[in-house]
Structure formats: structure tokens, C-alpha cells
Amino acid sequence: MSAPRTQIPRIVVGVDGSAPSLDALRWAIRQAEVTGGTLDAVMAWQYPVAIGGLGWAPAAGMDDIDYAALAAQALAEAIDAVEIPDQVHVRQVVLEGNAAQALLDSAKDADLLVVGNRGHGGFTDALIGSVSSRCVHHAHCPVVVVHATPAES
């Protein structure tokens, strides 16, 4: 007989505001509810890239937009859009950087990583997006890829 688990399971879910990411968030919330786990909802952001006389360059410093604040607001709105049971604790995490790498880093010591099958990328007919694919191939924990419901596809 194995010893009872004393550690609270930690689930990381990637959120970008897309329909598949909201489905992933709902799935992760249900999983946290069933397992008694905690949930880290992670949104990553990057400075937009501008093309100019010097080639490709981050647009940081070219405008006065607070991209981190915009990402935090988008994450809060996504969480507000889903129903969260009282017993599920959701921590909102906003990170600067590549989305896939931010999720992989966040899930390094997690019990589970949950992602939507695709986000806001340009290939909306793809079965799985680049972020989801990278997470599946490189995560140090199990990964669940949640596909959008047929009405949202």
C-alpha cells in the first residue's frame, strides 16, 4: 500500500483569451476541483516587433503602452468569463516572453499542464498550434491539450 499523497496538486493552464484557451481553463478548473489542486492561469506577452531601417527590432520604447497591464487585464477578463467553484484557488500569472517557454517554465514543477489546441495564431484550421505542440514535446509533466468545442471551431 502506498503512502497517502500530502502535496496539493498544482495545475498550470495557458490562457490567451481564445476560445480554445477558455475551454482549457474550464477543463483545468474542473480538474483542480476533482483533485483538490491549485491552478496557475498563465498568460505571456511580448513586445510587438517592428520593421525598420535596422531590420527586425522589438518595439519597446517606441510607444507608451503597458503591455504587461494589458495582458493582466485580458487574463482577469478570461477568468471572469468562466465559473470557478469556491474551493478552487486560481492564481493569475502574467509573464513577459514567448508563450510556450513561459508555460514550460511555469510547469517545470507542476503536476499537470493544460493548453488549448490552438490560440490566436494564423493557422486556425490546424489541429494543434505551435505553442501546444511545443508544450507536448518539451514539458516535464503530463500535458492535456483541450480542443475547442465544435461550435467554437
C-alpha positions as CSV (number, residue, x, y, z in Angstrom):
1,M,0.0,0.0,0.0
2,S,1.4,3.4,-1.0
3,A,1.6,6.4,1.4
4,P,-1.1,8.9,1.0
5,R,-0.3,12.0,-1.1
6,T,0.3,15.0,1.1
7,Q,1.3,17.5,-1.6
8,I,-1.5,19.6,-3.2
9,P,-1.5,19.0,-6.9
10,R,-0.5,22.1,-8.9
11,I,-2.0,22.6,-12.4
12,V,-0.8,25.2,-14.9
13,V,-3.1,26.3,-17.7
14,G,-2.2,28.6,-20.6
15,V,-4.7,31.4,-21.3
16,D,-4.6,33.8,-24.2
17,G,-8.3,34.7,-24.4
18,S,-9.0,32.5,-27.4
19,A,-12.0,30.1,-27.3
20,P,-9.7,27.0,-27.0
21,S,-7.8,28.6,-24.1
22,L,-11.1,29.3,-22.3
23,D,-12.1,25.7,-22.8
24,A,-8.7,24.7,-21.4
25,L,-9.2,26.9,-18.4
26,R,-12.7,25.4,-17.8
27,W,-11.2,21.9,-18.0
28,A,-8.3,22.8,-15.7
29,I,-10.8,24.3,-13.2
30,R,-12.8,21.0,-13.2
31,Q,-9.6,19.0,-12.7
32,A,-8.5,21.2,-9.8
33,E,-11.9,20.8,-8.2
34,V,-11.7,17.0,-8.6
35,T,-8.2,16.6,-7.3
36,G,-8.2,19.4,-4.7
37,G,-5.4,21.1,-6.6
38,T,-4.4,24.7,-7.1
39,L,-4.4,26.4,-10.5
40,D,-2.0,28.8,-12.0
41,A,-3.5,30.6,-15.0
42,V,-0.6,31.8,-17.1
43,M,-0.6,34.5,-19.8
44,A,2.5,35.5,-21.6
45,W,3.1,38.7,-23.5
46,Q,5.9,40.1,-25.8
47,Y,6.7,43.5,-27.2
48,P,5.5,43.7,-30.8
49,V,8.2,43.5,-33.4
50,A,8.7,46.5,-35.8
51,I,10.4,46.5,-39.1
52,G,12.6,49.5,-39.8
53,G,15.9,50.6,-41.2
54,L,17.7,48.4,-38.8
55,G,15.7,45.3,-39.6
56,W,13.5,43.5,-37.1
57,A,13.5,45.1,-33.6
58,P,11.3,45.0,-30.6
59,A,9.0,48.0,-30.4
60,A,9.8,48.6,-26.7
61,G,10.4,52.3,-26.1
62,M,8.6,53.2,-29.3
63,D,5.3,53.6,-27.6
64,D,3.9,54.2,-24.1
65,I,1.7,51.1,-24.0
66,D,1.9,49.0,-20.9
67,Y,1.7,45.5,-22.4
68,A,2.0,43.8,-19.1
69,A,-1.0,45.6,-17.8
70,L,-3.0,44.8,-20.9
71,A,-2.1,41.1,-20.5
72,A,-3.1,41.2,-16.9
73,Q,-6.4,42.8,-17.8
74,A,-7.0,40.2,-20.6
75,L,-6.2,37.4,-18.1
76,A,-8.6,38.8,-15.5
77,E,-11.3,39.1,-18.1
78,A,-10.8,35.5,-19.2
79,I,-11.0,34.2,-15.6
80,D,-14.1,36.3,-15.0
81,A,-15.7,34.7,-18.1
82,V,-15.7,31.2,-16.5
83,E,-17.3,29.8,-13.4
84,I,-14.9,29.0,-10.6
85,P,-16.0,26.9,-7.6
86,D,-15.2,28.4,-4.2
87,Q,-12.9,25.6,-3.3
88,V,-10.6,26.2,-6.4
89,H,-7.8,28.7,-5.9
90,V,-6.7,30.3,-9.2
91,R,-3.5,32.3,-9.2
92,Q,-3.1,34.7,-12.1
93,V,0.4,34.8,-13.6
94,V,1.5,37.2,-16.3
95,L,4.9,36.7,-17.8
96,E,7.0,38.5,-20.4
97,G,8.3,36.2,-23.1
98,N,7.5,33.5,-25.6
99,A,4.2,31.8,-24.6
100,A,5.5,28.3,-25.0
101,Q,8.6,28.9,-23.0
102,A,6.6,30.8,-20.3
103,L,4.3,27.8,-19.9
104,L,7.1,25.3,-19.9
105,D,9.0,27.3,-17.2
106,S,5.8,27.7,-15.1
107,A,5.0,24.0,-15.3
108,K,8.6,22.8,-14.5
109,D,7.5,21.5,-11.1
110,A,3.7,21.3,-11.8
111,D,1.7,18.1,-11.8
112,L,-0.1,18.9,-15.0
113,L,0.0,21.4,-17.8
114,V,-3.2,22.2,-19.7
115,V,-3.4,24.1,-23.0
116,G,-5.9,24.8,-25.7
117,N,-5.3,23.1,-29.1
118,R,-4.6,26.4,-30.7
119,G,-4.6,30.1,-29.8
120,H,-4.7,33.3,-31.7
121,G,-2.2,32.1,-34.3
122,G,-2.8,32.5,-38.0
123,F,-3.4,28.8,-38.8
124,T,-6.9,28.4,-37.4
125,D,-7.5,25.1,-39.2
126,A,-4.5,23.4,-37.6
127,L,-5.4,20.6,-35.3
128,I,-2.7,21.8,-32.8
129,G,-0.9,25.1,-32.6
130,S,2.8,25.7,-32.2
131,V,2.6,26.6,-28.5
132,S,0.6,23.5,-27.7
133,S,2.9,21.3,-29.8
134,R,6.0,22.7,-28.1
135,C,4.4,22.1,-24.7
136,V,3.5,18.5,-25.6
137,H,7.1,17.8,-26.7
138,H,9.1,19.6,-24.0
139,A,7.1,19.7,-20.8
140,H,8.4,17.9,-17.7
141,C,4.9,16.9,-16.6
142,P,1.9,15.4,-18.3
143,V,0.1,17.8,-20.8
144,V,-3.6,17.9,-21.6
145,V,-4.5,19.5,-24.9
146,V,-8.1,20.6,-24.9
147,H,-9.8,21.0,-28.3
148,A,-12.3,23.8,-28.8
149,T,-16.0,22.7,-28.8
150,P,-17.4,22.3,-32.3
151,A,-19.5,25.5,-32.0
152,E,-16.3,27.5,-31.3
153,S,-14.1,25.9,-34.0
